[in-house]
Amino acid sequence: MCRNYLGLSSIITTLFVASACIPDEQAAHRQTKSNPLTVAETASAQRSKSAPVGQANQETFARERLLNIAPQDAESPHRFADLAIAPLDQSVLAVTREAQVMPALPMQPLGRDRYQDVDPNPIKLVSRDPVSTFSIDVDTASYANLRRFLNEGTRPPVNAVRVEELINYFDYDYQKPADIDQPFATHIALFEAPWDADKQLLRIGLKGYEIRDVERPKANLVFLVDTSGSMASADKLPLLKRSLRLLIEEMREDDSIAIIAYAGSAGIVLEPTAGADQRDIIRAIERFSAGGGTAGAAGIREAYRLAEANFDENAVNRVILATDGDFNVGISDPDRLEDFIATKRESDVYLSILGFGRGNLNDMLMQRLAQAGNGNASYIDGLMEARKVLVDEMSSLLFPIADDVKIQIEFNPKRVAEYRLIGYETRMLKLEEFNNDRVDAGEIGSGHTVTALYEITSPDSPSRLVDDLRYGVLPASATGAGDNVDEVAWLRLRYKRPGDDQSQLMERPVSATSATPFDQAPAEARFAAAVAGFGEVLRQSVHMGTFDLDAVLSIASVSRGDDPFGYRSEFLQLVRLAKSATLVDAGDG
């Protein structure tokens, strides 16, 4: 990790002398409306929202330097006094005078990205484990990160591929629920597996209620922005600034936005400000520059403190953390950070994480924090993805319609001998956790779609991988008598309405009579199967047999369906890129 080799005391001394030498008439232009606040690891001090015009505030200047915030004087190239929205490329090209005091450090080389080492879900025997329970997942970070690797000519590390995030990157044409009283609708499909005709895929699809504009609550947001030295490269802080501006343009006048920056320390850059004041918000964003260490824990702590202090019961209260996740100052242990964020769930403040950059991307930490904080994680690899996440899908990102959504499915041993859940390895729950409302699970946002696929094998299938035990209990025959013989499984879902402590239960059967050959399955189900197959091939799954990238292309091409933004067409291009990409060790995992 790049480090700032200037000591804290020497920086303050240098800046004190430099600022004291500024002529009085020049110092008179300095404004301190948005002074940052240096926050220690365990305490913070409240400061005035604005300093008197003409005050040569050496302490403020030193604090701004430590947070890598350009001062708001008239000569700053980041100051757009007469423009609400400045040209986007200026945020990349502009260089502040402070960069000469503490120059931006070079970007980190590839190879230090960190991913969680996760084993794929195993084959389960219905005779031993008839019930499968997991939390839903609406994250999409893995897909955008995978795209970055493929566009650079390399296949991603195996542990960078989370199949459920590839599947859920795409919106699916599921029927919407009629009203908010039923926050999401369920959609089932049962069809032949494309990689093994003697197995079936069970597709479970959820469609969240889409909040109409007149129903949309206020957004009360705290942006927590990483301005450390590791964020210096073009695909990090410059892209982050441009991305946040896209979101700012979508805010309503009654929304509220505050900004905290953290580098070697953490501090408030912008007090809670109405969405109507876009000029002030954008000006604060444009003042960021990169340098120093990464006091991420202090930043997270201060962001939650500010969000709780300004909590609005009539709004969705959310912290949005934008970072590469490379914390190296203060608390950096993932377990301690996760525990802290988990305790903040009770405050009803949600957490969203936007990941940026490469070379030292701490994907593992960002995933853990998002899951602990009633939130979601996205990876921004360019402005197009920023627009998708922060503009096109803003309502899904910011406004939840159901919390702690859990899925549990019980398989009928008369119909199913073996099963495996494709993906969701980090979201698995214990049997008893389904009914325990104290156990956290994922959230569904406005209009979100969630899709999960089970691969199932019937008792008489030649593709069964586990033989019957010689002395054990034989599985019931699919043709045997008994109740519920026409049911493949029983589906249960639990969810909480936002703000509620008690969950609601939904349940329905999965009928065997609904099964179809693969080519007669709904197009949306076939496309999801193609995406799942793509992920399984990239993860070098032992369950794919001869199924390869050509098979993925063949299925996805004919099941692409409606593609208004071109995401599915882009998927086809990524599959083609994967065919020629180099398989290298590009990071941990």
Residue pairs with C-beta under 8 A, 6 or more apart in sequence:
1 108
1 229
1 230
1 293
1 294
1 326
1 328
1 360
2 105
2 106
2 108
2 229
2 230
2 232
3 229
3 293
3 328
4 102
4 229
4 264
4 291
4 292
4 293
6 14
6 102
8 66
8 264
11 62
11 65
11 66
11 102
12 62
14 101
15 58
15 61
15 62
15 65
15 101
16 58
16 61
16 62
18 61
18 101
19 27
19 56
19 58
19 61
20 56
20 58
22 56
24 56
26 73
27 54
27 56
28 53
28 54
29 73
29 74
29 75
30 54
30 55
30 56
30 57
30 71
30 72
30 73
31 50
31 51
31 53
31 72
31 73
32 50
32 51
32 55
32 57
32 60
32 72
33 49
33 50
33 51
33 72
33 280
34 72
34 269
34 270
34 271
34 280
34 283
34 284
34 287
35 47
35 48
35 50
35 51
35 57
35 60
35 63
35 64
36 60
36 63
36 64
36 67
36 69
36 261
36 267
36 268
36 269
37 44
37 45
37 46
37 47
37 63
37 267
37 268
38 63
38 66
38 67
38 265
38 266
38 267
39 265
39 266
39 267
39 298
39 301
39 302
40 265
40 298
41 295
41 297
41 298
41 301
41 330
41 331
44 302
44 305
47 268
49 271
51 57
51 60
60 71
61 71
63 267
64 70
64 71
64 98
65 98
65 101
65 102
66 263
66 264
66 265
66 292
67 227
67 261
67 262
67 263
67 265
67 266
67 267
67 269
68 98
68 102
68 227
68 228
68 261
68 263
68 288
68 289
68 290
68 291
68 292
69 227
69 261
69 269
69 287
69 288
69 289
70 76
70 78
70 96
70 97
70 98
70 286
70 287
70 288
70 289
71 98
71 287
72 79
72 283
72 287
73 79
76 96
76 97
76 287
77 90
77 94
77 95
77 96
78 91
78 94
78 96
78 283
78 286
78 287
79 283
79 286
80 86
80 279
80 282
80 283
80 286
83 279
84 278
84 279
84 282
85 245
85 249
85 278
85 282
86 282
86 286
88 242
88 245
90 286
91 238
91 241
91 242
91 245
91 285
91 286
92 234
92 238
92 242
94 286
96 287
96 289
98 289
99 289
99 291
102 291
102 292
103 291
104 229
104 232
104 289
104 290
104 291
105 229
105 230
105 232
105 290
105 291
106 232
107 232
107 233
107 236
107 357
107 359
108 230
108 359
108 360
109 359
110 358
110 359
110 586
110 587
111 359
111 585
111 586
111 587
112 359
112 360
112 587
112 588
113 157
113 160
113 358
113 359
113 360
113 361
113 362
113 363
113 586
113 587
113 588
114 325
114 361
114 362
114 363
114 364
114 365
114 587
114 588
114 589
115 157
115 159
115 160
115 363
115 364
115 587
115 588
115 589
116 159
116 363
116 364
116 367
116 368
116 426
116 589
117 159
117 588
117 589
118 159
118 425
118 426
119 425
120 425
120 539
120 541
121 420
121 421
121 422
121 423
121 424
121 425
121 428
122 420
123 418
123 419
123 420
123 465
123 466
124 132
124 418
124 419
124 420
125 417
125 418
125 466
126 411
126 412
126 413
126 416
126 417
126 418
126 419
126 475
127 413
127 417
127 472
127 473
127 475
130 410
130 411
130 413
131 408
131 409
131 410
131 411
131 431
132 408
132 409
132 411
132 419
132 421
132 454
133 406
133 407
133 408
133 428
133 429
133 430
133 431
133 433
133 434
134 406
134 407
134 421
134 424
134 427
134 428
134 429
134 452
135 404
135 405
135 406
135 407
135 424
135 427
135 429
135 440
135 441
135 442
136 206
136 405
136 406
136 407
136 427
136 441
136 442
136 444
136 450
136 452
137 164
137 165
137 168
137 424
137 427
137 442
137 450
138 168
138 376
138 396
138 442
138 443
138 444
138 445
138 448
138 450
139 162
139 165
139 168
139 367
139 370
139 376
139 377
139 378
140 165
140 168
140 169
140 378
140 379
140 389
141 165
141 355
141 363
141 366
141 367
141 377
141 378
141 379
142 160
142 161
142 162
142 165
142 166
142 379
143 165
143 166
143 169
144 169
144 378
144 379
144 380
144 381
144 385
145 156
145 160
145 355
145 361
145 363
145 379
145 381
146 156
146 160
146 161
146 166
146 538
146 574
147 381
147 570
147 574
148 358
148 379
148 381
149 155
149 156
149 160
149 581
149 586
150 156
150 574
150 577
150 578
150 581
151 577
153 577
153 580
153 581
153 582
154 581
154 582
154 583
154 584
154 586
155 538
155 578
155 581
155 582
155 583
155 584
155 586
156 538
156 586
157 585
157 586
157 587
157 588
157 589
158 538
158 539
158 540
158 589
159 588
159 589
160 363
160 586
160 587
160 589
161 535
161 538
161 539
162 423
162 425
162 426
162 535
163 422
163 423
163 532
163 535
163 536
163 539
164 422
164 423
164 424
164 427
164 452
165 423
166 423
166 531
166 532
166 534
166 535
167 423
167 451
167 452
167 453
167 528
167 531
167 532
167 535
168 449
168 450
168 451
169 531
169 567
170 527
170 528
170 531
170 567
170 568
170 571
171 449
172 205
172 207
172 449
172 451
172 524
172 527
172 528
173 524
173 561
173 562
174 185
174 187
174 205
174 206
174 207
174 449
174 524
175 185
175 187
175 207
176 185
176 207
176 209
176 210
176 447
177 183
177 184
177 185
177 207
177 208
177 209
179 209
180 209
180 211
180 215
180 401
182 209
183 208
183 209
183 401
183 402
183 444
183 495
183 497
184 206
184 207
184 208
184 209
184 401
184 402
184 405
184 444
184 495
185 206
185 207
186 204
186 205
186 206
186 491
186 493
186 506
186 508
187 203
187 204
187 205
187 206
187 207
188 202
188 203
188 204
188 205
188 491
188 508
188 510
188 514
189 201
189 202
189 203
189 205
189 514
189 516
189 521
189 522
189 525
190 200
190 201
190 202
190 203
190 488
190 510
190 511
190 512
190 514
190 515
190 516
191 200
191 201
191 203
191 515
191 516
191 517
191 518
191 520
191 521
191 525
191 526
191 529
192 199
192 200
192 201
192 515
192 516
192 517
192 518
192 521
193 199
193 200
193 201
193 455
193 518
193 529
194 201
194 518
194 526
194 529
194 530
194 533
194 547
194 551
194 555
195 533
195 543
195 544
195 545
195 546
195 547
195 551
196 463
196 545
197 518
198 457
198 461
198 462
198 463
199 455
199 456
199 457
199 461
199 463
200 455
200 456
200 457
200 458
200 515
201 453
201 454
201 455
201 456
201 525
201 529
202 409
202 453
202 454
202 456
202 488
202 489
202 510
203 451
203 452
203 453
203 525
203 528
203 529
204 407
204 409
204 451
204 452
204 453
204 454
204 491
205 449
205 450
205 451
205 524
206 405
206 444
206 448
206 449
206 450
206 451
206 493
207 447
207 448
207 449
208 396
208 401
208 402
208 444
208 445
208 446
208 447
208 448
208 449
208 450
209 401
209 446
209 447
210 395
210 446
210 447
211 395
211 399
211 401
211 446
211 447
216 252
216 395
216 399
216 446
217 314
217 315
217 316
217 399
218 252
218 254
218 255
218 256
218 312
218 314
218 315
218 316
219 251
219 252
219 255
219 256
219 275
219 315
219 316
219 318
219 398
219 399
220 255
220 256
220 272
220 307
220 310
220 311
220 312
220 315
220 316
220 317
220 318
221 255
221 256
221 257
221 258
221 318
221 319
221 320
221 398
222 257
222 258
222 259
222 260
222 303
222 306
222 307
222 318
222 319
222 320
223 244
223 257
223 258
223 259
223 260
223 320
223 322
224 260
224 262
224 299
224 300
224 302
224 303
224 319
224 320
224 321
224 322
224 323
225 240
225 244
225 259
225 260
225 261
225 262
225 269
225 285
225 288
225 322
225 323
226 237
226 240
226 261
226 262
226 263
226 294
226 296
226 299
226 321
226 322
226 323
226 324
227 237
227 261
227 262
227 263
227 288
227 289
227 290
227 291
227 292
228 262
228 263
228 264
228 290
228 291
228 292
228 293
228 294
228 295
228 326
229 263
229 290
229 291
229 292
229 293
229 294
230 236
230 290
230 294
230 324
230 326
230 357
230 360
231 237
231 240
231 290
231 323
231 324
231 356
231 357
232 290
232 291
233 357
233 359
235 356
235 357
235 358
235 381
236 290
236 324
236 356
236 357
237 288
237 289
237 290
237 356
239 356
239 380
239 382
239 383
239 386
240 288
240 322
240 354
240 356
240 380
241 285
241 286
241 288
242 383
242 386
243 322
243 354
243 380
243 383
243 386
243 390
244 285
244 322
244 390
245 282
245 285
246 383
246 386
246 387
246 390
246 391
247 390
247 391
247 394
248 257
248 275
248 278
248 281
248 282
248 285
249 278
249 391
250 390
250 391
250 394
251 257
251 275
251 278
252 275
253 274
253 275
253 276
254 274
254 275
254 276
255 274
255 275
255 315
256 272
256 273
256 274
256 275
256 310
256 312
256 315
257 270
257 272
257 273
257 275
257 281
258 268
258 270
258 271
258 272
258 273
258 306
258 307
258 310
259 268
259 269
259 270
259 281
259 284
259 285
260 266
260 267
260 268
260 269
260 299
260 302
260 303
260 306
261 267
261 269
261 288
261 299
262 294
262 295
262 296
262 298
262 299
262 302
263 290
263 291
263 292
263 293
263 294
263 295
264 292
264 293
264 295
264 329
265 295
265 298
265 329
266 295
266 298
266 299
266 301
266 302
267 302
268 302
268 306
269 284
269 287
270 280
270 281
270 284
272 306
272 310
273 280
273 281
275 281
293 328
293 329
294 326
294 327
294 328
294 329
295 327
295 329
295 330
296 323
296 325
296 327
296 329
296 330
296 332
296 337
297 327
297 329
297 330
297 331
297 332
297 336
297 337
297 340
298 329
298 330
299 321
300 319
300 321
300 337
300 340
300 341
300 369
301 340
303 319
303 321
304 319
304 344
304 347
304 349
307 317
307 318
307 319
307 347
307 349
308 347
308 349
311 317
311 347
311 348
311 349
316 350
316 398
316 399
316 400
316 498
317 348
317 349
317 350
318 349
318 350
318 351
318 352
318 375
318 398
319 349
319 350
319 351
319 352
319 373
320 352
320 353
320 354
321 351
321 352
321 353
321 354
321 369
322 353
322 354
322 356
323 353
323 354
323 355
323 356
323 366
324 355
324 356
324 357
324 360
324 361
324 362
325 355
325 361
325 362
325 363
325 365
325 366
326 360
326 361
326 362
327 337
327 362
327 365
331 337
331 340
334 364
334 365
334 368
337 365
337 368
337 369
338 368
338 369
338 372
339 372
341 351
341 369
341 372
341 373
342 372
342 373
342 440
344 351
344 373
345 372
345 373
345 374
345 440
348 499
349 374
350 373
350 374
350 375
350 400
350 443
351 369
351 370
351 372
351 373
351 374
351 375
352 370
352 375
352 376
352 377
352 378
352 397
352 398
353 366
353 369
353 370
353 375
353 376
353 377
353 378
354 378
354 379
354 380
354 389
355 361
355 363
355 366
355 377
355 378
355 379
355 380
356 379
356 380
361 587
363 379
364 588
366 377
367 377
367 426
369 375
370 376
370 377
371 426
371 427
371 440
371 442
372 440
374 403
374 440
374 443
375 443
376 397
376 443
376 445
378 385
378 389
378 397
379 385
380 386
380 389
388 565
388 567
389 397
390 397
392 565
393 447
395 445
395 446
395 447
396 445
396 446
396 447
396 448
397 445
398 445
399 445
399 446
400 443
400 444
400 445
400 446
400 498
401 444
401 445
401 446
401 448
401 498
402 443
402 444
402 495
402 496
402 497
402 498
403 441
403 443
403 495
403 496
403 497
403 498
403 500
404 437
404 439
404 440
404 441
404 442
404 443
404 494
404 495
404 496
404 503
405 441
405 442
405 443
405 444
405 450
405 493
405 494
405 495
406 429
406 433
406 434
406 439
406 441
406 493
406 494
406 495
407 452
407 491
407 492
407 493
408 431
408 434
408 491
408 492
408 493
408 494
409 454
409 489
409 490
409 491
409 492
409 510
410 489
410 490
410 492
411 419
411 456
411 488
411 489
412 484
412 485
412 487
412 488
412 489
412 490
413 459
413 475
413 476
414 459
414 476
414 477
414 478
414 480
414 482
414 484
414 485
415 458
415 459
415 478
415 485
415 487
415 488
415 489
415 512
416 456
416 457
416 458
416 459
416 488
416 489
417 457
417 458
417 459
417 461
417 464
417 466
417 475
418 456
418 457
418 464
418 465
418 466
419 454
419 455
419 456
419 457
420 454
420 455
420 543
421 428
421 452
421 453
421 454
422 452
422 453
422 454
422 455
422 532
422 535
422 536
423 452
423 453
423 532
423 535
424 452
427 441
427 442
429 439
429 441
433 439
434 492
434 494
435 494
437 496
437 501
437 502
437 503
441 494
444 450
444 495
451 528
453 528
453 529
453 532
455 543
456 488
457 463
457 464
457 465
458 478
459 475
459 476
459 477
459 478
460 477
460 478
468 474
468 475
476 482
478 485
484 509
486 511
486 512
486 513
487 509
487 510
487 511
487 512
488 510
488 511
488 512
488 515
489 509
489 510
490 507
490 508
490 509
490 510
491 507
491 508
491 509
491 510
492 505
492 506
492 507
493 505
493 506
493 507
494 503
494 504
494 505
494 506
495 503
495 504
495 506
496 502
496 503
496 504
497 504
518 526
518 529
519 526
521 529
523 559
523 560
523 561
524 559
524 561
526 555
526 558
526 559
527 555
527 556
527 559
527 560
527 561
527 568
529 555
530 552
530 555
530 556
530 559
531 556
531 571
533 544
533 547
533 551
533 552
533 555
534 549
534 552
534 556
534 571
534 575
534 578
536 543
536 544
536 547
537 544
537 547
537 548
537 549
537 552
537 578
538 578
549 575
549 578
549 579
550 579
552 575
553 572
553 575
553 576
556 568
556 571
556 572
556 575
557 572
560 568
560 569
560 572
561 568
563 569
